[in-house]
């Protein structure tokens, strides 16, 4: 599975996904300030299956209907919070 991390995702999440191809926003060298719509389109065009983000409002800001890309929204972008949540 091909996964792309939005720029707000803690890099500590990556080791949990070792069996998958994971790329970060920075690794993809995409425009430094894309809108969410542009980021979703670029992720789909690059062939990613999943985008991981911490943007809690993305589902209200973007029309996600008809997208080929799955979206995973983490509850926080603070690694200690995400790490504790993952253990539960």
PyMOL Python script that loads the backbone (N, CA, C, O; Angstrom):
from pymol import cmd

cmd.read_pdbstr("""\
ATOM      1  N   UNK A   1       0.852  -1.162   0.000  1.00  0.00           N
ATOM      2  CA  UNK A   1       0.000   0.000   0.000  1.00  0.00           C
ATOM      3  C   UNK A   1       0.903   1.231   0.000  1.00  0.00           C
ATOM      4  O   UNK A   1       1.917   1.276   0.696  1.00  0.00           O
ATOM      5  N   UNK A   2       0.518   2.218  -0.786  1.00  0.00           N
ATOM      6  CA  UNK A   2       1.285   3.469  -0.868  1.00  0.00           C
ATOM      7  C   UNK A   2       0.595   4.526  -0.009  1.00  0.00           C
ATOM      8  O   UNK A   2      -0.581   4.835  -0.201  1.00  0.00           O
ATOM      9  N   UNK A   3       1.353   5.072   0.944  1.00  0.00           N
ATOM     10  CA  UNK A   3       0.805   6.019   1.915  1.00  0.00           C
ATOM     11  C   UNK A   3       1.611   7.314   1.860  1.00  0.00           C
ATOM     12  O   UNK A   3       2.840   7.286   1.811  1.00  0.00           O
ATOM     13  N   UNK A   4       0.919   8.438   1.868  1.00  0.00           N
ATOM     14  CA  UNK A   4       1.586   9.731   1.933  1.00  0.00           C
ATOM     15  C   UNK A   4       1.156  10.429   3.217  1.00  0.00           C
ATOM     16  O   UNK A   4      -0.020  10.429   3.580  1.00  0.00           O
ATOM     17  N   UNK A   5       2.136  11.026   3.896  1.00  0.00           N
ATOM     18  CA  UNK A   5       1.882  11.796   5.112  1.00  0.00           C
ATOM     19  C   UNK A   5       1.759  13.267   4.756  1.00  0.00           C
ATOM     20  O   UNK A   5       2.626  13.821   4.080  1.00  0.00           O
ATOM     21  N   UNK A   6       0.694  13.897   5.204  1.00  0.00           N
ATOM     22  CA  UNK A   6       0.563  15.345   5.118  1.00  0.00           C
ATOM     23  C   UNK A   6       1.680  15.951   5.964  1.00  0.00           C
ATOM     24  O   UNK A   6       2.268  15.268   6.802  1.00  0.00           O
ATOM     25  N   UNK A   7       1.970  17.226   5.745  1.00  0.00           N
ATOM     26  CA  UNK A   7       3.095  17.856   6.449  1.00  0.00           C
ATOM     27  C   UNK A   7       2.906  17.952   7.957  1.00  0.00           C
ATOM     28  O   UNK A   7       3.876  18.198   8.674  1.00  0.00           O
ATOM     29  N   UNK A   8       1.695  17.767   8.458  1.00  0.00           N
ATOM     30  CA  UNK A   8       1.445  17.905   9.892  1.00  0.00           C
ATOM     31  C   UNK A   8       1.478  16.580  10.655  1.00  0.00           C
ATOM     32  O   UNK A   8       1.177  16.553  11.849  1.00  0.00           O
ATOM     33  N   UNK A   9       1.836  15.491   9.992  1.00  0.00           N
ATOM     34  CA  UNK A   9       1.843  14.172  10.636  1.00  0.00           C
ATOM     35  C   UNK A   9       3.192  13.940  11.329  1.00  0.00           C
ATOM     36  O   UNK A   9       4.237  14.120  10.704  1.00  0.00           O
ATOM     37  N   UNK A  10       3.187  13.547  12.597  1.00  0.00           N
ATOM     38  CA  UNK A  10       4.446  13.272  13.298  1.00  0.00           C
ATOM     39  C   UNK A  10       5.180  12.100  12.632  1.00  0.00           C
ATOM     40  O   UNK A  10       4.575  11.074  12.322  1.00  0.00           O
ATOM     41  N   UNK A  11       6.481  12.269  12.418  1.00  0.00           N
ATOM     42  CA  UNK A  11       7.256  11.215  11.751  1.00  0.00           C
ATOM     43  C   UNK A  11       7.318   9.938  12.577  1.00  0.00           C
ATOM     44  O   UNK A  11       7.637   8.878  12.038  1.00  0.00           O
ATOM     45  N   UNK A  12       7.024  10.012  13.860  1.00  0.00           N
ATOM     46  CA  UNK A  12       7.018   8.830  14.709  1.00  0.00           C
ATOM     47  C   UNK A  12       5.976   7.799  14.308  1.00  0.00           C
ATOM     48  O   UNK A  12       6.046   6.647  14.736  1.00  0.00           O
ATOM     49  N   UNK A  13       5.022   8.197  13.500  1.00  0.00           N
ATOM     50  CA  UNK A  13       3.991   7.265  13.029  1.00  0.00           C
ATOM     51  C   UNK A  13       4.577   6.281  12.009  1.00  0.00           C
ATOM     52  O   UNK A  13       4.117   5.145  11.896  1.00  0.00           O
ATOM     53  N   UNK A  14       5.570   6.720  11.290  1.00  0.00           N
ATOM     54  CA  UNK A  14       6.135   5.940  10.175  1.00  0.00           C
ATOM     55  C   UNK A  14       6.564   4.522  10.559  1.00  0.00           C
ATOM     56  O   UNK A  14       6.253   3.594   9.812  1.00  0.00           O
ATOM     57  N   UNK A  15       7.256   4.302  11.672  1.00  0.00           N
ATOM     58  CA  UNK A  15       7.690   2.942  12.013  1.00  0.00           C
ATOM     59  C   UNK A  15       6.541   1.940  12.200  1.00  0.00           C
ATOM     60  O   UNK A  15       6.765   0.731  12.139  1.00  0.00           O
ATOM     61  N   UNK A  16       5.335   2.420  12.422  1.00  0.00           N
ATOM     62  CA  UNK A  16       4.186   1.528  12.557  1.00  0.00           C
ATOM     63  C   UNK A  16       3.714   0.994  11.207  1.00  0.00           C
ATOM     64  O   UNK A  16       2.854   0.116  11.140  1.00  0.00           O
ATOM     65  N   UNK A  17       4.288   1.535  10.133  1.00  0.00           N
ATOM     66  CA  UNK A  17       3.832   1.196   8.783  1.00  0.00           C
ATOM     67  C   UNK A  17       4.955   0.613   7.927  1.00  0.00           C
ATOM     68  O   UNK A  17       4.984   0.830   6.716  1.00  0.00           O
ATOM     69  N   UNK A  18       5.863  -0.112   8.535  1.00  0.00           N
ATOM     70  CA  UNK A  18       7.046  -0.617   7.841  1.00  0.00           C
ATOM     71  C   UNK A  18       6.734  -1.514   6.645  1.00  0.00           C
ATOM     72  O   UNK A  18       7.535  -1.591   5.713  1.00  0.00           O
ATOM     73  N   UNK A  19       5.612  -2.178   6.652  1.00  0.00           N
ATOM     74  CA  UNK A  19       5.277  -3.078   5.545  1.00  0.00           C
ATOM     75  C   UNK A  19       4.688  -2.335   4.349  1.00  0.00           C
ATOM     76  O   UNK A  19       4.324  -2.951   3.346  1.00  0.00           O
ATOM     77  N   UNK A  20       4.596  -1.012   4.458  1.00  0.00           N
ATOM     78  CA  UNK A  20       3.998  -0.206   3.393  1.00  0.00           C
ATOM     79  C   UNK A  20       5.004   0.807   2.873  1.00  0.00           C
ATOM     80  O   UNK A  20       5.976   1.139   3.551  1.00  0.00           O
ATOM     81  N   UNK A  21       4.764   1.288   1.682  1.00  0.00           N
ATOM     82  CA  UNK A  21       5.583   2.366   1.131  1.00  0.00           C
ATOM     83  C   UNK A  21       5.029   3.673   1.673  1.00  0.00           C
ATOM     84  O   UNK A  21       3.886   4.036   1.393  1.00  0.00           O
ATOM     85  N   UNK A  22       5.842   4.377   2.447  1.00  0.00           N
ATOM     86  CA  UNK A  22       5.401   5.627   3.060  1.00  0.00           C
ATOM     87  C   UNK A  22       6.290   6.768   2.567  1.00  0.00           C
ATOM     88  O   UNK A  22       7.517   6.674   2.596  1.00  0.00           O
ATOM     89  N   UNK A  23       5.662   7.822   2.124  1.00  0.00           N
ATOM     90  CA  UNK A  23       6.373   9.029   1.700  1.00  0.00           C
ATOM     91  C   UNK A  23       5.800  10.205   2.473  1.00  0.00           C
ATOM     92  O   UNK A  23       4.622  10.222   2.832  1.00  0.00           O
ATOM     93  N   UNK A  24       6.649  11.177   2.717  1.00  0.00           N
ATOM     94  CA  UNK A  24       6.197  12.386   3.390  1.00  0.00           C
ATOM     95  C   UNK A  24       5.975  13.494   2.363  1.00  0.00           C
ATOM     96  O   UNK A  24       6.454  13.431   1.231  1.00  0.00           O
ATOM     97  N   UNK A  25       5.257  14.478   2.786  1.00  0.00           N
ATOM     98  CA  UNK A  25       5.009  15.676   1.991  1.00  0.00           C
ATOM     99  C   UNK A  25       6.343  16.258   1.509  1.00  0.00           C
ATOM    100  O   UNK A  25       6.472  16.631   0.343  1.00  0.00           O
ATOM    101  N   UNK A  26       7.325  16.336   2.398  1.00  0.00           N
ATOM    102  CA  UNK A  26       8.627  16.907   2.069  1.00  0.00           C
ATOM    103  C   UNK A  26       9.365  16.034   1.055  1.00  0.00           C
ATOM    104  O   UNK A  26       9.958  16.555   0.110  1.00  0.00           O
ATOM    105  N   UNK A  27       9.336  14.721   1.239  1.00  0.00           N
ATOM    106  CA  UNK A  27       9.999  13.809   0.302  1.00  0.00           C
ATOM    107  C   UNK A  27       9.446  13.936  -1.117  1.00  0.00           C
ATOM    108  O   UNK A  27      10.178  13.776  -2.094  1.00  0.00           O
ATOM    109  N   UNK A  28       8.168  14.221  -1.220  1.00  0.00           N
ATOM    110  CA  UNK A  28       7.537  14.348  -2.540  1.00  0.00           C
ATOM    111  C   UNK A  28       7.875  15.680  -3.202  1.00  0.00           C
ATOM    112  O   UNK A  28       7.613  15.868  -4.390  1.00  0.00           O
ATOM    113  N   UNK A  29       8.453  16.601  -2.441  1.00  0.00           N
ATOM    114  CA  UNK A  29       8.860  17.918  -2.938  1.00  0.00           C
ATOM    115  C   UNK A  29       7.707  18.662  -3.596  1.00  0.00           C
ATOM    116  O   UNK A  29       7.864  19.301  -4.636  1.00  0.00           O
ATOM    117  N   UNK A  30       6.543  18.561  -2.961  1.00  0.00           N
ATOM    118  CA  UNK A  30       5.379  19.278  -3.448  1.00  0.00           C
ATOM    119  C   UNK A  30       5.432  20.729  -2.992  1.00  0.00           C
ATOM    120  O   UNK A  30       6.193  21.078  -2.090  1.00  0.00           O
ATOM    121  N   UNK A  31       4.635  21.554  -3.610  1.00  0.00           N
ATOM    122  CA  UNK A  31       4.554  22.976  -3.269  1.00  0.00           C
ATOM    123  C   UNK A  31       4.446  23.115  -1.754  1.00  0.00           C
ATOM    124  O   UNK A  31       3.671  22.391  -1.129  1.00  0.00           O
ATOM    125  N   UNK A  32       5.209  24.033  -1.145  1.00  0.00           N
ATOM    126  CA  UNK A  32       5.235  24.127   0.323  1.00  0.00           C
ATOM    127  C   UNK A  32       3.907  24.504   0.989  1.00  0.00           C
ATOM    128  O   UNK A  32       3.710  24.197   2.165  1.00  0.00           O
ATOM    129  N   UNK A  33       3.010  25.147   0.282  1.00  0.00           N
ATOM    130  CA  UNK A  33       1.746  25.571   0.887  1.00  0.00           C
ATOM    131  C   UNK A  33       0.540  25.206   0.017  1.00  0.00           C
ATOM    132  O   UNK A  33      -0.249  26.086  -0.327  1.00  0.00           O
ATOM    133  N   UNK A  34       0.380  23.940  -0.342  1.00  0.00           N
ATOM    134  CA  UNK A  34      -0.786  23.622  -1.180  1.00  0.00           C
ATOM    135  C   UNK A  34      -2.060  23.647  -0.343  1.00  0.00           C
ATOM    136  O   UNK A  34      -2.028  23.411   0.865  1.00  0.00           O
ATOM    137  N   UNK A  35      -3.160  23.932  -0.990  1.00  0.00           N
ATOM    138  CA  UNK A  35      -4.448  23.796  -0.313  1.00  0.00           C
ATOM    139  C   UNK A  35      -4.747  22.315  -0.184  1.00  0.00           C
ATOM    140  O   UNK A  35      -4.138  21.488  -0.863  1.00  0.00           O
ATOM    141  N   UNK A  36      -5.686  21.981   0.690  1.00  0.00           N
ATOM    142  CA  UNK A  36      -6.025  20.569   0.874  1.00  0.00           C
ATOM    143  C   UNK A  36      -6.514  19.926  -0.416  1.00  0.00           C
ATOM    144  O   UNK A  36      -6.202  18.768  -0.690  1.00  0.00           O
ATOM    145  N   UNK A  37      -7.275  20.667  -1.205  1.00  0.00           N
ATOM    146  CA  UNK A  37      -7.763  20.130  -2.475  1.00  0.00           C
ATOM    147  C   UNK A  37      -6.618  19.778  -3.408  1.00  0.00           C
ATOM    148  O   UNK A  37      -6.639  18.729  -4.052  1.00  0.00           O
ATOM    149  N   UNK A  38      -5.615  20.650  -3.484  1.00  0.00           N
ATOM    150  CA  UNK A  38      -4.448  20.409  -4.329  1.00  0.00           C
ATOM    151  C   UNK A  38      -3.659  19.205  -3.828  1.00  0.00           C
ATOM    152  O   UNK A  38      -3.170  18.399  -4.620  1.00  0.00           O
ATOM    153  N   UNK A  39      -3.541  19.090  -2.527  1.00  0.00           N
ATOM    154  CA  UNK A  39      -2.795  17.981  -1.937  1.00  0.00           C
ATOM    155  C   UNK A  39      -3.495  16.645  -2.197  1.00  0.00           C
ATOM    156  O   UNK A  39      -2.841  15.650  -2.510  1.00  0.00           O
ATOM    157  N   UNK A  40      -4.801  16.624  -2.070  1.00  0.00           N
ATOM    158  CA  UNK A  40      -5.559  15.408  -2.360  1.00  0.00           C
ATOM    159  C   UNK A  40      -5.408  15.012  -3.826  1.00  0.00           C
ATOM    160  O   UNK A  40      -5.202  13.838  -4.134  1.00  0.00           O
ATOM    161  N   UNK A  41      -5.509  15.985  -4.732  1.00  0.00           N
ATOM    162  CA  UNK A  41      -5.355  15.701  -6.163  1.00  0.00           C
ATOM    163  C   UNK A  41      -3.958  15.200  -6.480  1.00  0.00           C
ATOM    164  O   UNK A  41      -3.800  14.244  -7.239  1.00  0.00           O
ATOM    165  N   UNK A  42      -2.931  15.841  -5.902  1.00  0.00           N
ATOM    166  CA  UNK A  42      -1.548  15.431  -6.154  1.00  0.00           C
ATOM    167  C   UNK A  42      -1.296  14.019  -5.623  1.00  0.00           C
ATOM    168  O   UNK A  42      -0.598  13.230  -6.261  1.00  0.00           O
ATOM    169  N   UNK A  43      -1.854  13.704  -4.472  1.00  0.00           N
ATOM    170  CA  UNK A  43      -1.688  12.374  -3.886  1.00  0.00           C
ATOM    171  C   UNK A  43      -2.320  11.306  -4.760  1.00  0.00           C
ATOM    172  O   UNK A  43      -1.731  10.249  -4.984  1.00  0.00           O
ATOM    173  N   UNK A  44      -3.512  11.581  -5.250  1.00  0.00           N
ATOM    174  CA  UNK A  44      -4.177  10.639  -6.153  1.00  0.00           C
ATOM    175  C   UNK A  44      -3.407  10.489  -7.456  1.00  0.00           C
ATOM    176  O   UNK A  44      -3.218   9.375  -7.945  1.00  0.00           O
ATOM    177  N   UNK A  45      -2.961  11.611  -8.021  1.00  0.00           N
ATOM    178  CA  UNK A  45      -2.222  11.579  -9.285  1.00  0.00           C
ATOM    179  C   UNK A  45      -0.909  10.813  -9.159  1.00  0.00           C
ATOM    180  O   UNK A  45      -0.454  10.190 -10.119  1.00  0.00           O
ATOM    181  N   UNK A  46      -0.301  10.860  -7.975  1.00  0.00           N
ATOM    182  CA  UNK A  46       0.964  10.155  -7.743  1.00  0.00           C
ATOM    183  C   UNK A  46       0.741   8.675  -7.429  1.00  0.00           C
ATOM    184  O   UNK A  46       1.703   7.929  -7.249  1.00  0.00           O
ATOM    185  N   UNK A  47      -0.509   8.253  -7.362  1.00  0.00           N
ATOM    186  CA  UNK A  47      -0.813   6.840  -7.162  1.00  0.00           C
ATOM    187  C   UNK A  47      -0.840   6.370  -5.725  1.00  0.00           C
ATOM    188  O   UNK A  47      -0.717   5.174  -5.462  1.00  0.00           O
ATOM    189  N   UNK A  48      -1.000   7.294  -4.792  1.00  0.00           N
ATOM    190  CA  UNK A  48      -1.092   6.886  -3.393  1.00  0.00           C
ATOM    191  C   UNK A  48      -2.470   6.307  -3.100  1.00  0.00           C
ATOM    192  O   UNK A  48      -3.471   6.719  -3.687  1.00  0.00           O
ATOM    193  N   UNK A  49      -2.504   5.345  -2.184  1.00  0.00           N
ATOM    194  CA  UNK A  49      -3.753   4.718  -1.777  1.00  0.00           C
ATOM    195  C   UNK A  49      -4.377   5.415  -0.576  1.00  0.00           C
ATOM    196  O   UNK A  49      -5.598   5.456  -0.423  1.00  0.00           O
ATOM    197  N   UNK A  50      -3.499   5.971   0.282  1.00  0.00           N
ATOM    198  CA  UNK A  50      -3.939   6.560   1.555  1.00  0.00           C
ATOM    199  C   UNK A  50      -3.171   7.849   1.814  1.00  0.00           C
ATOM    200  O   UNK A  50      -1.974   7.934   1.540  1.00  0.00           O
ATOM    201  N   UNK A  51      -3.860   8.843   2.339  1.00  0.00           N
ATOM    202  CA  UNK A  51      -3.194  10.038   2.849  1.00  0.00           C
ATOM    203  C   UNK A  51      -3.499  10.117   4.341  1.00  0.00           C
ATOM    204  O   UNK A  51      -4.654  10.022   4.755  1.00  0.00           O
ATOM    205  N   UNK A  52      -2.450  10.291   5.141  1.00  0.00           N
ATOM    206  CA  UNK A  52      -2.598  10.452   6.581  1.00  0.00           C
ATOM    207  C   UNK A  52      -2.408  11.936   6.888  1.00  0.00           C
ATOM    208  O   UNK A  52      -1.446  12.556   6.436  1.00  0.00           O
ATOM    209  N   UNK A  53      -3.330  12.489   7.654  1.00  0.00           N
ATOM    210  CA  UNK A  53      -3.276  13.902   8.013  1.00  0.00           C
ATOM    211  C   UNK A  53      -3.718  14.077   9.459  1.00  0.00           C
ATOM    212  O   UNK A  53      -4.303  13.174  10.057  1.00  0.00           O
ATOM    213  N   UNK A  54      -3.435  15.231  10.001  1.00  0.00           N
ATOM    214  CA  UNK A  54      -3.929  15.588  11.334  1.00  0.00           C
ATOM    215  C   UNK A  54      -4.944  16.730  11.231  1.00  0.00           C
ATOM    216  O   UNK A  54      -5.389  17.262  12.248  1.00  0.00           O
ATOM    217  N   UNK A  55      -5.300  17.096  10.019  1.00  0.00           N
ATOM    218  CA  UNK A  55      -6.252  18.185   9.796  1.00  0.00           C
ATOM    219  C   UNK A  55      -7.659  17.709  10.130  1.00  0.00           C
ATOM    220  O   UNK A  55      -8.313  17.058   9.315  1.00  0.00           O
ATOM    221  N   UNK A  56      -8.115  18.035  11.317  1.00  0.00           N
ATOM    222  CA  UNK A  56      -9.415  17.586  11.810  1.00  0.00           C
ATOM    223  C   UNK A  56     -10.588  18.124  10.988  1.00  0.00           C
ATOM    224  O   UNK A  56     -11.673  17.544  11.011  1.00  0.00           O
ATOM    225  N   UNK A  57     -10.384  19.210  10.275  1.00  0.00           N
ATOM    226  CA  UNK A  57     -11.476  19.846   9.545  1.00  0.00           C
ATOM    227  C   UNK A  57     -11.527  19.487   8.066  1.00  0.00           C
ATOM    228  O   UNK A  57     -12.401  19.974   7.350  1.00  0.00           O
ATOM    229  N   UNK A  58     -10.622  18.657   7.596  1.00  0.00           N
ATOM    230  CA  UNK A  58     -10.533  18.381   6.159  1.00  0.00           C
ATOM    231  C   UNK A  58     -11.844  17.853   5.589  1.00  0.00           C
ATOM    232  O   UNK A  58     -12.205  18.180   4.458  1.00  0.00           O
ATOM    233  N   UNK A  59     -12.551  17.045   6.355  1.00  0.00           N
ATOM    234  CA  UNK A  59     -13.794  16.488   5.816  1.00  0.00           C
ATOM    235  C   UNK A  59     -14.879  17.551   5.660  1.00  0.00           C
ATOM    236  O   UNK A  59     -15.823  17.366   4.891  1.00  0.00           O
ATOM    237  N   UNK A  60     -14.750  18.659   6.383  1.00  0.00           N
ATOM    238  CA  UNK A  60     -15.709  19.752   6.238  1.00  0.00           C
ATOM    239  C   UNK A  60     -15.270  20.747   5.162  1.00  0.00           C
ATOM    240  O   UNK A  60     -16.095  21.467   4.597  1.00  0.00           O
ATOM    241  N   UNK A  61     -13.975  20.780   4.887  1.00  0.00           N
ATOM    242  CA  UNK A  61     -13.412  21.739   3.942  1.00  0.00           C
ATOM    243  C   UNK A  61     -13.362  21.206   2.512  1.00  0.00           C
ATOM    244  O   UNK A  61     -13.318  21.984   1.559  1.00  0.00           O
ATOM    245  N   UNK A  62     -13.369  19.893   2.362  1.00  0.00           N
ATOM    246  CA  UNK A  62     -13.217  19.282   1.046  1.00  0.00           C
ATOM    247  C   UNK A  62     -14.366  18.318   0.751  1.00  0.00           C
ATOM    248  O   UNK A  62     -14.890  17.660   1.650  1.00  0.00           O
ATOM    249  N   UNK A  63     -14.739  18.249  -0.501  1.00  0.00           N
ATOM    250  CA  UNK A  63     -15.706  17.249  -0.932  1.00  0.00           C
ATOM    251  C   UNK A  63     -14.922  15.962  -1.177  1.00  0.00           C
ATOM    252  O   UNK A  63     -14.162  15.869  -2.141  1.00  0.00           O
ATOM    253  N   UNK A  64     -15.104  14.983  -0.318  1.00  0.00           N
ATOM    254  CA  UNK A  64     -14.344  13.733  -0.405  1.00  0.00           C
ATOM    255  C   UNK A  64     -15.081  12.671  -1.213  1.00  0.00           C
ATOM    256  O   UNK A  64     -14.536  11.594  -1.457  1.00  0.00           O
ATOM    257  N   UNK A  65     -16.273  12.949  -1.617  1.00  0.00           N
ATOM    258  CA  UNK A  65     -17.065  12.002  -2.404  1.00  0.00           C
ATOM    259  C   UNK A  65     -16.382  11.771  -3.758  1.00  0.00           C
ATOM    260  O   UNK A  65     -15.970  12.715  -4.432  1.00  0.00           O
ATOM    261  N   UNK A  66     -16.276  10.514  -4.132  1.00  0.00           N
ATOM    262  CA  UNK A  66     -15.688  10.162  -5.423  1.00  0.00           C
ATOM    263  C   UNK A  66     -14.173  10.085  -5.430  1.00  0.00           C
ATOM    264  O   UNK A  66     -13.580   9.810  -6.473  1.00  0.00           O
ATOM    265  N   UNK A  67     -13.542  10.317  -4.309  1.00  0.00           N
ATOM    266  CA  UNK A  67     -12.083  10.223  -4.235  1.00  0.00           C
ATOM    267  C   UNK A  67     -11.636   8.767  -4.312  1.00  0.00           C
ATOM    268  O   UNK A  67     -12.308   7.877  -3.792  1.00  0.00           O
ATOM    269  N   UNK A  68     -10.505   8.530  -4.961  1.00  0.00           N
ATOM    270  CA  UNK A  68      -9.904   7.194  -5.028  1.00  0.00           C
ATOM    271  C   UNK A  68      -9.018   6.957  -3.816  1.00  0.00           C
ATOM    272  O   UNK A  68      -8.668   5.819  -3.503  1.00  0.00           O
ATOM    273  N   UNK A  69      -8.666   8.020  -3.149  1.00  0.00           N
ATOM    274  CA  UNK A  69      -7.718   8.021  -2.043  1.00  0.00           C
ATOM    275  C   UNK A  69      -8.444   7.879  -0.711  1.00  0.00           C
ATOM    276  O   UNK A  69      -9.406   8.600  -0.445  1.00  0.00           O
ATOM    277  N   UNK A  70      -7.990   6.960   0.117  1.00  0.00           N
ATOM    278  CA  UNK A  70      -8.525   6.862   1.480  1.00  0.00           C
ATOM    279  C   UNK A  70      -7.854   7.920   2.335  1.00  0.00           C
ATOM    280  O   UNK A  70      -6.696   8.268   2.103  1.00  0.00           O
ATOM    281  N   UNK A  71      -8.561   8.425   3.305  1.00  0.00           N
ATOM    282  CA  UNK A  71      -8.050   9.477   4.169  1.00  0.00           C
ATOM    283  C   UNK A  71      -8.095   9.003   5.613  1.00  0.00           C
ATOM    284  O   UNK A  71      -9.141   8.571   6.099  1.00  0.00           O
ATOM    285  N   UNK A  72      -6.957   9.085   6.299  1.00  0.00           N
ATOM    286  CA  UNK A  72      -6.878   8.754   7.720  1.00  0.00           C
ATOM    287  C   UNK A  72      -6.558  10.046   8.454  1.00  0.00           C
ATOM    288  O   UNK A  72      -5.545  10.690   8.181  1.00  0.00           O
ATOM    289  N   UNK A  73      -7.422  10.420   9.383  1.00  0.00           N
ATOM    290  CA  UNK A  73      -7.228  11.651  10.146  1.00  0.00           C
ATOM    291  C   UNK A  73      -6.863  11.276  11.576  1.00  0.00           C
ATOM    292  O   UNK A  73      -7.666  10.686  12.299  1.00  0.00           O
ATOM    293  N   UNK A  74      -5.641  11.624  11.976  1.00  0.00           N
ATOM    294  CA  UNK A  74      -5.200  11.364  13.343  1.00  0.00           C
ATOM    295  C   UNK A  74      -5.817  12.391  14.291  1.00  0.00           C
ATOM    296  O   UNK A  74      -6.147  13.503  13.878  1.00  0.00           O
ATOM    297  N   UNK A  75      -5.969  12.022  15.541  1.00  0.00           N
ATOM    298  CA  UNK A  75      -6.599  12.891  16.521  1.00  0.00           C
ATOM    299  C   UNK A  75      -5.741  14.040  17.007  1.00  0.00           C
ATOM    300  O   UNK A  75      -6.235  14.959  17.660  1.00  0.00           O
ATOM    301  N   UNK A  76      -4.439  13.990  16.687  1.00  0.00           N
ATOM    302  CA  UNK A  76      -3.516  15.036  17.142  1.00  0.00           C
ATOM    303  C   UNK A  76      -2.284  15.020  16.254  1.00  0.00           C
ATOM    304  O   UNK A  76      -1.990  14.013  15.609  1.00  0.00           O
ATOM    305  N   UNK A  77      -1.563  16.136  16.218  1.00  0.00           N
ATOM    306  CA  UNK A  77      -0.277  16.155  15.521  1.00  0.00           C
ATOM    307  C   UNK A  77       0.885  16.205  16.509  1.00  0.00           C
ATOM    308  O   UNK A  77       2.029  16.448  16.125  1.00  0.00           O
ATOM    309  N   UNK A  78       0.583  15.975  17.767  1.00  0.00           N
ATOM    310  CA  UNK A  78       1.602  15.967  18.820  1.00  0.00           C
ATOM    311  C   UNK A  78       1.986  14.516  19.076  1.00  0.00           C
ATOM    312  O   UNK A  78       1.163  13.726  19.538  1.00  0.00           O
ATOM    313  N   UNK A  79       3.235  14.164  18.778  1.00  0.00           N
ATOM    314  CA  UNK A  79       3.658  12.769  18.811  1.00  0.00           C
ATOM    315  C   UNK A  79       3.377  12.064  20.142  1.00  0.00           C
ATOM    316  O   UNK A  79       2.858  10.948  20.109  1.00  0.00           O
ATOM    317  N   UNK A  80       3.683  12.635  21.302  1.00  0.00           N
ATOM    318  CA  UNK A  80       3.373  11.916  22.541  1.00  0.00           C
ATOM    319  C   UNK A  80       1.879  11.581  22.687  1.00  0.00           C
ATOM    320  O   UNK A  80       1.529  10.541  23.245  1.00  0.00           O
ATOM    321  N   UNK A  81       1.017  12.446  22.195  1.00  0.00           N
ATOM    322  CA  UNK A  81      -0.424  12.181  22.251  1.00  0.00           C
ATOM    323  C   UNK A  81      -0.786  11.052  21.298  1.00  0.00           C
ATOM    324  O   UNK A  81      -1.532  10.146  21.668  1.00  0.00           O
ATOM    325  N   UNK A  82      -0.270  11.095  20.082  1.00  0.00           N
ATOM    326  CA  UNK A  82      -0.548  10.054  19.083  1.00  0.00           C
ATOM    327  C   UNK A  82       0.010   8.719  19.566  1.00  0.00           C
ATOM    328  O   UNK A  82      -0.657   7.691  19.451  1.00  0.00           O
ATOM    329  N   UNK A  83       1.209   8.727  20.097  1.00  0.00           N
ATOM    330  CA  UNK A  83       1.854   7.490  20.576  1.00  0.00           C
ATOM    331  C   UNK A  83       1.025   6.833  21.672  1.00  0.00           C
ATOM    332  O   UNK A  83       0.823   5.619  21.646  1.00  0.00           O
ATOM    333  N   UNK A  84       0.548   7.602  22.620  1.00  0.00           N
ATOM    334  CA  UNK A  84      -0.263   7.049  23.715  1.00  0.00           C
ATOM    335  C   UNK A  84      -1.570   6.500  23.162  1.00  0.00           C
ATOM    336  O   UNK A  84      -2.017   5.435  23.586  1.00  0.00           O
ATOM    337  N   UNK A  85      -2.186   7.204  22.228  1.00  0.00           N
ATOM    338  CA  UNK A  85      -3.435   6.751  21.625  1.00  0.00           C
ATOM    339  C   UNK A  85      -3.232   5.433  20.882  1.00  0.00           C
ATOM    340  O   UNK A  85      -4.103   4.563  20.926  1.00  0.00           O
ATOM    341  N   UNK A  86      -2.100   5.272  20.201  1.00  0.00           N
ATOM    342  CA  UNK A  86      -1.817   4.052  19.438  1.00  0.00           C
ATOM    343  C   UNK A  86      -1.736   2.825  20.353  1.00  0.00           C
ATOM    344  O   UNK A  86      -2.070   1.718  19.929  1.00  0.00           O
ATOM    345  N   UNK A  87      -1.310   3.006  21.563  1.00  0.00           N
ATOM    346  CA  UNK A  87      -1.134   1.874  22.486  1.00  0.00           C
ATOM    347  C   UNK A  87      -2.437   1.376  23.056  1.00  0.00           C
ATOM    348  O   UNK A  87      -2.489   0.244  23.538  1.00  0.00           O
ATOM    349  N   UNK A  88      -3.477   2.154  23.026  1.00  0.00           N
ATOM    350  CA  UNK A  88      -4.758   1.778  23.640  1.00  0.00           C
ATOM    351  C   UNK A  88      -5.515   0.782  22.817  1.00  0.00           C
ATOM    352  O   UNK A  88      -6.609   0.369  23.200  1.00  0.00           O
TER     353      UNK A  88
END
""", "prot")
cmd.dss("prot")
cmd.show_as("cartoon", "prot")
cmd.util.cbc("prot")
cmd.orient("prot")
